[in-house]
């Protein structure tokens, strides 16, 4: 019990951190790929809301796991793709996109958007000729989804720990029975009395 009680918290911390790190790496990789794709760059260069970007993003989302949304917007924050079609053409919400547009930075932030609190990766989009910033990509996974994954992992760890505890009890009981048989059913104090 003591060994399991000491081990479980360390394993739980390690696994929950690993889940969040994987989520961060995943959204960042997707953001980088989308920002460099020809379809997105040419779509933003034309500056027309003609569903080209939206259709491309919808195809990508079908093949991606643990990604809730991919938003492509121009440098003015006007959305060219969004999970809710009626929001396309409207300004990006959150306020954490400024670093991507003004400084050309690639980063991760946690902010409240139209879909709720989310872990979001931002990366700028550059035009194909002059390499000026023409927009940005925001790839997000809802914080709630990350927390659910963490809780699921914790439940699994507790379950495995409980199985280990039960196995330990059964092992201890069988070992005690074996020792008792070896000692002819006598308790240690009885053996001491006989010896003395």
MDTraj code that builds the backbone (N, CA, C; nanometers):
import mdtraj as md
import numpy as np

residues = "UNK UNK UNK UNK UNK UNK UNK UNK UNK UNK UNK UNK UNK UNK UNK UNK UNK UNK UNK UNK UNK UNK UNK UNK UNK UNK UNK UNK UNK UNK UNK UNK UNK UNK UNK UNK UNK UNK UNK UNK UNK UNK UNK UNK UNK UNK UNK UNK UNK UNK UNK UNK UNK UNK UNK UNK UNK UNK UNK UNK UNK UNK UNK UNK UNK UNK UNK UNK UNK UNK UNK UNK UNK UNK UNK UNK UNK UNK UNK UNK UNK UNK UNK UNK UNK UNK UNK UNK UNK UNK UNK UNK UNK UNK UNK UNK UNK UNK UNK UNK UNK UNK UNK UNK UNK UNK UNK UNK UNK UNK UNK UNK UNK UNK UNK UNK UNK UNK UNK UNK UNK UNK UNK UNK UNK UNK UNK UNK UNK UNK UNK UNK UNK UNK UNK UNK UNK UNK UNK UNK UNK UNK UNK UNK UNK UNK UNK UNK UNK UNK UNK UNK UNK UNK UNK UNK UNK UNK UNK UNK UNK UNK UNK UNK UNK UNK UNK UNK UNK UNK UNK UNK UNK UNK UNK UNK UNK UNK UNK UNK UNK UNK UNK UNK UNK UNK UNK UNK UNK UNK UNK UNK UNK UNK UNK UNK".split()
xyz = np.array([
    [0.0843, -0.1207, 0.0000],
    [0.0000, 0.0000, 0.0000],
    [0.0875, 0.1252, 0.0000],
    [0.1908, 0.1258, 0.0848],
    [0.2800, 0.2420, 0.0941],
    [0.3521, 0.2652, -0.0383],
    [0.4038, 0.1584, -0.0997],
    [0.4772, 0.1740, -0.2261],
    [0.3859, 0.2248, -0.3376],
    [0.2630, 0.1740, -0.3421],
    [0.1662, 0.2190, -0.4445],
    [0.1258, 0.3638, -0.4185],
    [0.1018, 0.3977, -0.2912],
    [0.0614, 0.5340, -0.2551],
    [0.1698, 0.6354, -0.2891],
    [0.2958, 0.5946, -0.2812],
    [0.4070, 0.6847, -0.3156],
    [0.4233, 0.6941, -0.4675],
    [0.4069, 0.5819, -0.5375],
    [0.4309, 0.5766, -0.6825],
    [0.3224, 0.6474, -0.7634],
    [0.1954, 0.6260, -0.7268],
    [0.0826, 0.6779, -0.8075],
    [0.0891, 0.8295, -0.8298],
    [0.1122, 0.9134, -0.7265],
    [0.1178, 1.0578, -0.7533],
    [0.2262, 1.0965, -0.8556],
    [0.3436, 1.0332, -0.8479],
    [0.4515, 1.0637, -0.9424],
    [0.4127, 1.0240, -1.0848],
    [0.3528, 0.9056, -1.0991],
    [0.3094, 0.8584, -1.2313],
    [0.1994, 0.9491, -1.2859],
    [0.1049, 0.9880, -1.1984],
    [-0.0070, 1.0742, -1.2386],
    [0.0433, 1.2089, -1.2897],
    [0.1383, 1.2696, -1.2172],
    [0.1946, 1.3995, -1.2585],
    [0.2652, 1.3859, -1.3931],
    [0.3431, 1.2799, -1.4070],
    [0.4185, 1.2565, -1.5305],
    [0.3256, 1.2399, -1.6510],
    [0.2200, 1.1592, -1.6345],
    [0.1286, 1.1311, -1.7459],
    [0.0450, 1.2533, -1.7824],
    [-0.0055, 1.3275, -1.6819],
    [-0.0867, 1.4458, -1.7117],
    [-0.0041, 1.5538, -1.7822],
    [0.1229, 1.5693, -1.7413],
    [0.2110, 1.6655, -1.8095],
    [0.2379, 1.6202, -1.9531],
    [0.2551, 1.4902, -1.9694],
    [0.2801, 1.4333, -2.1019],
    [0.1610, 1.4569, -2.1948],
    [0.0394, 1.4428, -2.1424],
    [-0.0829, 1.4648, -2.2218],
    [-0.0886, 1.6093, -2.2699],
    [-0.0609, 1.7042, -2.1790],
    [-0.0653, 1.8458, -2.2174],
    [0.0452, 1.8795, -2.3169],
    [0.1649, 1.8247, -2.2947],
    [0.2761, 1.8498, -2.3876],
    [0.2459, 1.7961, -2.5272],
    [0.1823, 1.6775, -2.5320],
    [0.1451, 1.6187, -2.6621],
    [0.0421, 1.7059, -2.7322],
    [-0.0557, 1.7572, -2.6558],
    [-0.1592, 1.8446, -2.7131],
    [-0.0950, 1.9709, -2.7700],
    [0.0002, 2.0291, -2.6962],
    [0.0689, 2.1505, -2.7409],
    [0.1505, 2.1242, -2.8684],
    [0.2246, 2.0130, -2.8685],
    [0.3058, 1.9780, -2.9855],
    [0.2170, 1.9533, -3.1068],
    [0.1059, 1.8847, -3.0847],
    [0.0122, 1.8511, -3.1921],
    [-0.0439, 1.9765, -3.2587],
    [-0.0963, 2.0698, -3.1782],
    [-0.1574, 2.1902, -3.2373],
    [-0.0532, 2.2786, -3.3045],
    [0.0679, 2.2799, -3.2478],
    [0.1736, 2.3614, -3.3080],
    [0.2168, 2.3050, -3.4434],
    [0.2318, 2.1740, -3.4513],
    [0.2698, 2.1103, -3.5781],
    [0.1656, 2.1345, -3.6865],
    [0.0381, 2.1211, -3.6499],
    [-0.0711, 2.1424, -3.7460],
    [-0.0718, 2.2876, -3.7932],
    [-0.0537, 2.3816, -3.7002],
    [-0.0527, 2.5243, -3.7360],
    [0.0584, 2.5548, -3.8373],
    [0.1760, 2.4979, -3.8140],
    [0.2901, 2.5198, -3.9053],
    [0.2615, 2.4628, -4.0444],
    [0.2033, 2.3432, -4.0482],
    [0.1733, 2.2789, -4.1773],
    [0.0703, 2.3593, -4.2556],
    [-0.0359, 2.4006, -4.1868],
    [-0.1431, 2.4772, -4.2526],
    [-0.0900, 2.6115, -4.3039],
    [-0.0092, 2.6799, -4.2227],
    [0.0426, 2.8129, -4.2601],
    [0.1312, 2.8077, -4.3840],
    [0.1961, 2.6935, -4.4078],
    [0.2861, 2.6813, -4.5233],
    [0.2215, 2.6130, -4.6445],
    [0.0950, 2.5738, -4.6315],
    [0.0306, 2.5047, -4.7437],
    [-0.0039, 2.6037, -4.8561],
    [0.0161, 2.5608, -4.9775],
    [-0.0059, 2.6463, -5.0952],
    [-0.1498, 2.6947, -5.1044],
    [-0.2461, 2.6057, -5.0726],
    [-0.3885, 2.6405, -5.0816],
    [-0.4233, 2.7593, -4.9913],
    [-0.3654, 2.7604, -4.8714],
    [-0.3940, 2.8678, -4.7758],
    [-0.3286, 2.9984, -4.8199],
    [-0.2033, 2.9907, -4.8609],
    [-0.1303, 3.1118, -4.9031],
    [-0.1972, 3.1762, -5.0238],
    [-0.2268, 3.0968, -5.1264],
    [-0.2916, 3.1533, -5.2475],
    [-0.4330, 3.2026, -5.2165],
    [-0.5013, 3.1327, -5.1272],
    [-0.6369, 3.1742, -5.0869],
    [-0.6367, 3.3101, -5.0200],
    [-0.5381, 3.3358, -4.9346],
    [-0.5290, 3.4668, -4.8668],
    [-0.4770, 3.5755, -4.9606],
    [-0.3930, 3.5366, -5.0546],
    [-0.3399, 3.6349, -5.1495],
    [-0.4504, 3.6923, -5.2383],
    [-0.5499, 3.6107, -5.2729],
    [-0.6606, 3.6588, -5.3576],
    [-0.7570, 3.7484, -5.2798],
    [-0.7569, 3.7327, -5.1450],
    [-0.8425, 3.8131, -5.0553],
    [-0.9911, 3.8001, -5.0873],
    [-1.0313, 3.6802, -5.1325],
    [-1.1731, 3.6578, -5.1620],
    [-1.2264, 3.5476, -5.0717],
    [-1.3415, 3.5730, -5.0097],
    [-1.4080, 3.4726, -4.9258],
    [-1.4864, 3.3777, -5.0167],
    [-1.4125, 3.2948, -5.0921],
    [-1.4763, 3.2093, -5.1935],
    [-1.4829, 3.0609, -5.1529],
    [-1.4725, 3.0328, -5.0252],
    [-1.4816, 2.8955, -4.9695],
    [-1.3606, 2.8073, -4.9997],
    [-1.2612, 2.8578, -5.0724],
    [-1.1430, 2.7762, -5.1038],
    [-1.0711, 2.7337, -4.9758],
    [-1.0461, 2.8318, -4.8884],
    [-0.9763, 2.8038, -4.7621],
    [-1.0635, 2.7179, -4.6720],
    [-1.1906, 2.7532, -4.6619],
    [-1.2832, 2.6780, -4.5751],
    [-1.2915, 2.5306, -4.6165],
    [-1.3027, 2.5042, -4.7447],
    [-1.3122, 2.3658, -4.7948],
    [-1.1839, 2.2880, -4.7650],
    [-1.0702, 2.3540, -4.7857],
    [-0.9409, 2.2896, -4.7590],
    [-0.9282, 2.2535, -4.6100],
    [-0.9666, 2.3473, -4.5224],
    [-0.9582, 2.3249, -4.3773],
    [-1.0515, 2.2122, -4.3338],
    [-1.1718, 2.2079, -4.3891],
    [-1.2682, 2.1019, -4.3548],
    [-1.2150, 1.9632, -4.3901],
    [-1.1461, 1.9545, -4.5036],
    [-1.0847, 1.8263, -4.5448],
    [-0.9748, 1.7861, -4.4458],
    [-0.8930, 1.8851, -4.4064],
    [-0.7838, 1.8572, -4.3124],
    [-0.8371, 1.8126, -4.1763],
    [-0.9429, 1.8783, -4.1300],
    [-0.9992, 1.8466, -3.9974],
    [-1.0502, 1.7031, -3.9878],
    [-1.0984, 1.6510, -4.0991],
    [-1.1490, 1.5132, -4.1005],
    [-1.0384, 1.4121, -4.0723],
    [-0.9152, 1.4466, -4.1110],
    [-0.8021, 1.3540, -4.0965],
    [-0.7178, 1.3793, -3.9715],
    [-0.7541, 1.4803, -3.8933],
    [-0.6742, 1.5152, -3.7755],
    [-0.7431, 1.4730, -3.6465],
    [-0.6638, 1.4241, -3.5523],
    [-0.7181, 1.3834, -3.4227],
    [-0.6814, 1.4874, -3.3177],
    [-0.7694, 1.5042, -3.2204],
    [-0.7491, 1.5943, -3.1065],
    [-0.7306, 1.7403, -3.1476],
    [-0.7869, 1.7751, -3.2628],
    [-0.7888, 1.9151, -3.3067],
    [-0.9353, 1.9565, -3.3164],
    [-0.9734, 2.0571, -3.2390],
    [-1.1142, 2.1003, -3.2367],
    [-1.1452, 2.1943, -3.3534],
    [-1.0499, 2.2829, -3.3828],
    [-1.0749, 2.3786, -3.4913],
    [-0.9456, 2.4329, -3.5503],
    [-0.9575, 2.4786, -3.6752],
    [-0.8483, 2.5489, -3.7430],
    [-0.9091, 2.6767, -3.8010],
    [-0.8554, 2.7900, -3.7580],
    [-0.9067, 2.9183, -3.8063],
    [-0.7963, 2.9870, -3.8863],
    [-0.8310, 3.0269, -4.0067],
    [-0.7392, 3.1050, -4.0908],
    [-0.7982, 3.2442, -4.1015],
    [-0.7143, 3.3437, -4.0757],
    [-0.7613, 3.4830, -4.0835],
    [-0.6552, 3.5677, -4.1530],
    [-0.7001, 3.6798, -4.2114],
    [-0.6039, 3.7707, -4.2748],
    [-0.5397, 3.8600, -4.1680],
    [-0.4525, 3.9504, -4.2089],
    [-0.3791, 4.0322, -4.1114],
    [-0.4696, 4.1311, -4.0377],
    [-0.5914, 4.1503, -4.0876],
    [-0.6885, 4.2357, -4.0177],
    [-0.7767, 4.1560, -3.9213],
    [-0.7509, 4.0258, -3.9154],
    [-0.8271, 3.9408, -3.8228],
    [-0.9585, 3.8896, -3.8798],
    [-0.9828, 3.9083, -4.0090],
    [-1.1063, 3.8599, -4.0717],
    [-1.0924, 3.7102, -4.0985],
    [-1.1881, 3.6340, -4.0487],
    [-1.1822, 3.4876, -4.0605],
    [-1.2167, 3.4403, -4.2017],
    [-1.1370, 3.3418, -4.2489],
    [-1.1626, 3.2751, -4.3771],
    [-1.2076, 3.1310, -4.3549],
    [-1.1925, 3.0846, -4.2322],
    [-1.2427, 2.9512, -4.1966],
    [-1.2795, 2.9512, -4.0492],
    [-1.3815, 2.8723, -4.0166],
    [-1.4274, 2.8588, -3.8777],
    [-1.5252, 2.7422, -3.8722],
    [-1.5298, 2.6683, -3.7585],
    [-1.6263, 2.5572, -3.7488],
    [-1.7715, 2.6018, -3.7679],
    [-1.8023, 2.7267, -3.7257],
    [-1.9368, 2.7820, -3.7478],
    [-1.9334, 2.8706, -3.8731],
    [-1.9973, 2.8234, -3.9782],
    [-1.9904, 2.8903, -4.1089],
    [-2.0360, 3.0364, -4.1027],
    [-2.1361, 3.0663, -4.0202],
    [-2.1913, 3.2030, -4.0152],
    [-2.0941, 3.3058, -3.9564],
    [-1.9851, 3.2587, -3.8910],
    [-1.8868, 3.3508, -3.8324],
    [-1.7771, 3.3869, -3.9333],
    [-1.7679, 3.3130, -4.0431],
    [-1.6672, 3.3427, -4.1461],
    [-1.6944, 3.4818, -4.2033],
    [-1.5871, 3.5602, -4.2169],
    [-1.6010, 3.6983, -4.2643],
    [-1.6058, 3.7983, -4.1505],
    [-1.6176, 3.7460, -4.0265],
    [-1.6199, 3.8345, -3.9090],
    [-1.4819, 3.8334, -3.8419],
    [-1.4620, 3.9298, -3.7525],
    [-1.3302, 3.9491, -3.6895],
    [-1.3014, 3.8417, -3.5849],
    [-1.1741, 3.8039, -3.5779],
    [-1.1242, 3.7035, -3.4839],
    [-1.1426, 3.7528, -3.3406],
    [-1.1775, 3.6597, -3.2489],
    [-1.2010, 3.6934, -3.1078],
    [-1.0921, 3.6303, -3.0216],
    [-1.0481, 3.7027, -2.9206],
    [-0.9511, 3.6471, -2.8258],
    [-0.8435, 3.7468, -2.7881],
    [-0.7958, 3.8231, -2.8872],
    [-0.6947, 3.9253, -2.8604],
    [-0.5528, 3.8726, -2.8478],
    [-0.5366, 3.7404, -2.8575],
    [-0.4020, 3.6830, -2.8424],
    [-0.3347, 3.6567, -2.9769],
    [-0.3910, 3.7119, -3.0833],
    [-0.3349, 3.6906, -3.2182],
    [-0.2346, 3.7992, -3.2594],
    [-0.2239, 3.9051, -3.1801],
    [-0.1413, 4.0213, -3.2164],
    [0.0051, 3.9862, -3.2422],
    [0.0618, 3.8984, -3.1595],
    [0.2042, 3.8633, -3.1747],
    [0.2316, 3.7967, -3.3098],
    [0.1349, 3.7175, -3.3575],
    [0.1521, 3.6497, -3.4875],
    [0.1463, 3.7501, -3.6022],
    [0.0558, 3.8473, -3.5919],
    [0.0374, 3.9447, -3.7000],
    [0.1477, 4.0506, -3.7006],
    [0.1775, 4.1073, -3.5835],
    [0.2701, 4.2207, -3.5768],
    [0.4165, 4.1804, -3.5668],
    [0.4439, 4.0712, -3.4941],
    [0.5839, 4.0321, -3.4723],
    [0.6254, 3.9080, -3.5503],
    [0.5297, 3.8397, -3.6113],
    [0.5616, 3.7189, -3.6880],
    [0.6029, 3.6019, -3.6000],
    [0.5545, 3.6016, -3.4758],
    [0.5917, 3.4954, -3.3816],
    [0.5016, 3.3729, -3.3963],
    [0.5575, 3.2576, -3.3597],
    [0.4815, 3.1328, -3.3517],
    [0.4789, 3.0946, -3.2046],
    [0.3602, 3.0746, -3.1500],
    [0.3480, 3.0540, -3.0057],
    [0.2162, 2.9834, -2.9703],
    [0.2057, 2.9482, -2.8425],
    [0.0829, 2.8852, -2.7906],
    [0.0282, 2.9721, -2.6788],
    [-0.1022, 2.9896, -2.6770],
    [-0.1659, 3.0643, -2.5684],
    [-0.2936, 2.9921, -2.5257],
    [-0.3437, 3.0320, -2.4111],
    [-0.4716, 2.9790, -2.3638],
    [-0.5648, 3.0975, -2.3458],
    [-0.6748, 3.0973, -2.4184],
    [-0.7656, 3.2118, -2.4153],
    [-0.9100, 3.1678, -2.4399],
    [-1.0014, 3.2575, -2.4109],
    [-1.1436, 3.2334, -2.4335],
    [-1.1809, 3.2844, -2.5719],
    [-1.2323, 3.1936, -2.6550],
    [-1.2781, 3.2307, -2.7893],
    [-1.4278, 3.2058, -2.8034],
    [-1.4765, 3.2060, -2.9258],
    [-1.6204, 3.1852, -2.9490],
    [-1.6642, 3.0431, -2.9153],
    [-1.5700, 2.9477, -2.9158],
    [-1.6021, 2.8075, -2.8861],
    [-1.5743, 2.7704, -2.7408],
    [-1.5220, 2.8662, -2.6628],
    [-1.4888, 2.8398, -2.5229],
    [-1.3393, 2.8517, -2.4982],
    [-1.2976, 2.8214, -2.3748],
    [-1.1563, 2.8298, -2.3373],
    [-1.0792, 2.7211, -2.4110],
    [-0.9675, 2.7617, -2.4717],
    [-0.8929, 2.6656, -2.5536],
    [-0.7433, 2.6909, -2.5482],
    [-0.6712, 2.5841, -2.5764],
    [-0.5260, 2.5900, -2.5954],
    [-0.5071, 2.6155, -2.7445],
    [-0.4429, 2.7288, -2.7811],
    [-0.4385, 2.7695, -2.9217],
    [-0.2952, 2.7959, -2.9674],
    [-0.2640, 2.7413, -3.0845],
    [-0.1327, 2.7644, -3.1455],
    [-0.1491, 2.8650, -3.2592],
    [-0.0643, 2.9669, -3.2585],
    [-0.0675, 3.0705, -3.3621],
    [0.0615, 3.0672, -3.4424],
    [0.0456, 3.0863, -3.5712],
    [0.1636, 3.1025, -3.6566],
    [0.1262, 3.1956, -3.7727],
    [0.2167, 3.2845, -3.8133],
    [0.1842, 3.3777, -3.9225],
    [0.1849, 3.3097, -4.0586],
    [0.1129, 3.3695, -4.1523],
    [0.1129, 3.3224, -4.2913],
    [0.1792, 3.4324, -4.3753],
    [0.2778, 3.3931, -4.4559],
    [0.3512, 3.4880, -4.5406],
    [0.3109, 3.4701, -4.6865],
    [0.3085, 3.5809, -4.7598],
    [0.2769, 3.5676, -4.9034],
    [0.3953, 3.5018, -4.9754],
    [0.3671, 3.4479, -5.0929],
    [0.4659, 3.3650, -5.1633],
    [0.5776, 3.4452, -5.2290],
    [0.5578, 3.5756, -5.2492],
    [0.6580, 3.6552, -5.3206],
    [0.7422, 3.7428, -5.2272],
    [0.6782, 3.8385, -5.1631],
    [0.7539, 3.9364, -5.0822],
    [0.7781, 3.8903, -4.9392],
    [0.7160, 3.7777, -4.9003],
    [0.7299, 3.7220, -4.7653],
    [0.6814, 3.8175, -4.6562],
    [0.5801, 3.8985, -4.6907],
    [0.5139, 3.9833, -4.5915],
    [0.4035, 3.9035, -4.5239],
    [0.3727, 3.9393, -4.4008],
    [0.2657, 3.8697, -4.3286],
    [0.1312, 3.9095, -4.3889],
    [0.0544, 3.8081, -4.4309],
    [-0.0776, 3.8357, -4.4893],
    [-0.1909, 3.7792, -4.4023],
    [-0.1544, 3.7095, -4.2966],
    [-0.2567, 3.6532, -4.2084],
    [-0.1949, 3.5615, -4.1046],
    [-0.2794, 3.4813, -4.0430],
    [-0.2309, 3.3867, -3.9423],
    [-0.3228, 3.2649, -3.9345],
    [-0.2689, 3.1589, -3.8761],
    [-0.3454, 3.0369, -3.8504],
    [-0.3574, 3.0207, -3.7000],
    [-0.4750, 2.9843, -3.6566],
    [-0.4978, 2.9520, -3.5161],
    [-0.5532, 2.8099, -3.5109],
    [-0.4781, 2.7197, -3.4473],
    [-0.5213, 2.5805, -3.4321],
    [-0.5478, 2.5570, -3.2853],
    [-0.6652, 2.5076, -3.2555],
    [-0.7010, 2.4939, -3.1144],
    [-0.7604, 2.3607, -3.0752],
    [-0.7409, 2.3306, -2.9487],
    [-0.8089, 2.2184, -2.8850],
    [-0.8674, 2.2726, -2.7557],
    [-0.9920, 2.2442, -2.7287],
    [-1.0586, 2.2987, -2.6115],
    [-0.9918, 2.2497, -2.4837],
    [-0.9742, 2.3410, -2.3878],
    [-0.9121, 2.3065, -2.2596],
    [-0.9893, 2.1934, -2.1923],
    [-1.1200, 2.1935, -2.2110],
    [-1.2057, 2.0894, -2.1533],
    [-1.1669, 1.9507, -2.2073],
    [-1.1334, 1.9419, -2.3354],
    [-1.0936, 1.8146, -2.3965],
    [-0.9627, 1.7635, -2.3364],
    [-0.8684, 1.8569, -2.3121],
    [-0.7404, 1.8192, -2.2509],
    [-0.7637, 1.7695, -2.1091],
    [-0.8529, 1.8401, -2.0353],
    [-0.8834, 1.8005, -1.8963],
    [-0.9512, 1.6638, -1.8919],
    [-1.0394, 1.6364, -1.9876],
    [-1.1063, 1.5052, -1.9937],
    [-1.0039, 1.3950, -2.0165],
    [-0.9086, 1.4206, -2.1064],
    [-0.8014, 1.3226, -2.1330],
    [-0.7181, 1.2983, -2.0083],
    [-0.6910, 1.4057, -1.9329],
    [-0.6146, 1.3927, -1.8079],
    [-0.6915, 1.3093, -1.7053],
    [-0.8209, 1.3392, -1.6895],
    [-0.9037, 1.2657, -1.5921],
    [-0.9154, 1.1178, -1.6285],
    [-0.9279, 1.0897, -1.7580],
    [-0.9347, 0.9507, -1.8044],
    [-0.8061, 0.8772, -1.7690],
    [-0.6915, 0.9436, -1.7914],
    [-0.5615, 0.8835, -1.7583],
    [-0.5489, 0.8601, -1.6084],
    [-0.5957, 0.9570, -1.5281],
    [-0.5890, 0.9428, -1.3821],
    [-0.6737, 0.8261, -1.3327],
    [-0.7932, 0.8122, -1.3899],
    [-0.8803, 0.6995, -1.3524],
    [-0.8143, 0.5663, -1.3854],
    [-0.7476, 0.5618, -1.5005],
    [-0.6775, 0.4399, -1.5422],
    [-0.5635, 0.4084, -1.4451],
    [-0.4886, 0.5123, -1.4055],
    [-0.3778, 0.4932, -1.3105],
    [-0.4299, 0.4425, -1.1764],
    [-0.5392, 0.5026, -1.1280],
    [-0.5981, 0.4607, -1.0000],
    [-0.6461, 0.3164, -1.0091],
    [-0.7078, 0.2816, -1.1206],
    [-0.7569, 0.1446, -1.1406],
    [-0.6408, 0.0440, -1.1378],
    [-0.5326, 0.0769, -1.2100],
    [-0.4143, -0.0104, -1.2131],
    [-0.3521, -0.0202, -1.0732],
    [-0.3469, 0.0936, -1.0024],
    [-0.2941, 0.0953, -0.8659],
    [-0.3781, 0.0081, -0.7732],
    [-0.5098, 0.0153, -0.7897],
    [-0.6011, -0.0656, -0.7082],
    [-0.5794, -0.2147, -0.7363],
    [-0.5626, -0.2498, -0.8656],
    [-0.5347, -0.3892, -0.9020],
    [-0.4036, -0.4367, -0.8389],
    [-0.3026, -0.3493, -0.8414],
    [-0.1740, -0.3814, -0.7793],
    [-0.1882, -0.4028, -0.6302],
    [-0.2713, -0.3179, -0.5670],
    [-0.2959, -0.3293, -0.4230],
    [-0.3642, -0.4616, -0.3884],
    [-0.4669, -0.4974, -0.4661],
    [-0.5389, -0.6243, -0.4440],
    [-0.4444, -0.7426, -0.4654],
    [-0.3637, -0.7351, -0.5724],
    [-0.2664, -0.8420, -0.5998],
    [-0.1687, -0.8564, -0.4837],
    [-0.1252, -0.7427, -0.4278],
    [-0.0344, -0.7432, -0.3127],
    [-0.0968, -0.8086, -0.1906],
    [-0.2251, -0.7792, -0.1663],
    [-0.2965, -0.8388, -0.0518],
    [-0.3068, -0.9902, -0.0680],
    [-0.3447, -1.0328, -0.1894],
    [-0.3580, -1.1779, -0.2156],
    [-0.2212, -1.2451, -0.2001],
    [-0.1164, -1.1826, -0.2549],
    [0.0196, -1.2362, -0.2429],
    [0.0640, -1.2469, -0.0976],
    [0.0353, -1.1409, -0.0199],
    [0.0723, -1.1409, 0.1221],
    [-0.0020, -1.2511, 0.1980],
    [-0.1294, -1.2681, 0.1663],
    [-0.2110, -1.3716, 0.2322],
    [-0.1569, -1.5112, 0.2009],
    [-0.1275, -1.5360, 0.0719],
    [-0.0739, -1.6669, 0.0323],
    [0.0627, -1.6926, 0.0949],
    [0.1464, -1.5884, 0.1008],
    [0.2782, -1.6016, 0.1627],
    [0.2645, -1.6322, 0.3122],
    [0.1709, -1.5614, 0.3775],
    [0.1470, -1.5841, 0.5210],
    [0.1003, -1.7275, 0.5468],
    [0.0111, -1.7770, 0.4588],
    [-0.0380, -1.9141, 0.4733],
    [0.0762, -2.0150, 0.4561],
    [0.1629, -1.9893, 0.3588],
    [0.2767, -2.0771, 0.3319],
    [0.3713, -2.0809, 0.4517],
    [0.4013, -1.9627, 0.5076],
    [0.4896, -1.9548, 0.6242],
    [0.4263, -2.0268, 0.7438],
    [0.2950, -2.0073, 0.7604],
    [0.2228, -2.0696, 0.8726],
    [0.2288, -2.2222, 0.8619],
    [0.2135, -2.2728, 0.7378],
    [0.2224, -2.4183, 0.7172],
    [0.3628, -2.4693, 0.7483],
    [0.4636, -2.3912, 0.7086],
    [0.6022, -2.4291, 0.7356],
    [0.6293, -2.4339, 0.8865],
    [0.5662, -2.3417, 0.9595],
    [0.5836, -2.3348, 1.1052],
    [0.4816, -2.4209, 1.1809],
    [0.4145, -2.5130, 1.1083],
    [0.3156, -2.6060, 1.1656],
    [0.2009, -2.5333, 1.2359],
    [0.1660, -2.4168, 1.1843],
    [0.0520, -2.3418, 1.2378],
    [0.0826, -2.2666, 1.3656],
    [0.2081, -2.2661, 1.4101],
    [0.2446, -2.1979, 1.5340],
    [0.2734, -2.0495, 1.5080],
    [0.2374, -1.9678, 1.6061],
    [0.2676, -1.8251, 1.5988],
    [0.4120, -1.8045, 1.6460],
    [0.4770, -1.6945, 1.6081],
    [0.6153, -1.6706, 1.6486],
    [0.6385, -1.6767, 1.8004],
    [0.5458, -1.6227, 1.8810],
    [0.5647, -1.6248, 2.0265],
    [0.5545, -1.7669, 2.0822],
    [0.4713, -1.8510, 2.0160],
    [0.4609, -1.9908, 2.0587],
    [0.5907, -2.0653, 2.0305],
    [0.6522, -2.0371, 1.9160],
    [0.7805, -2.1009, 1.8815],
    [0.8879, -2.0566, 1.9808],
    [0.8856, -1.9282, 2.0186],
    [0.9828, -1.8775, 2.1151],
    [0.9699, -1.9487, 2.2500],
    [0.8444, -1.9671, 2.2938],
    [0.8197, -2.0358, 2.4209],
    [0.8697, -2.1784, 2.4157],
    [0.8442, -2.2497, 2.3036],
    [0.8888, -2.3893, 2.2880],
    [1.0413, -2.3955, 2.2898],
    [1.1047, -2.3017, 2.2227],
    [1.2505, -2.3003, 2.2165],
    [1.3121, -2.2763, 2.3538],
    [1.2544, -2.1781, 2.4233],
    [1.3053, -2.1455, 2.5574],
    [1.2846, -2.2626, 2.6527],
])
top = md.Topology()
chain = top.add_chain()
for i, resn in enumerate(residues, 1):
    res = top.add_residue(resn, chain, resSeq=i)
    for name in ("N", "CA", "C"):
        top.add_atom(name, md.element.get_by_symbol(name[0]), res)
traj = md.Trajectory(xyz[None], top)
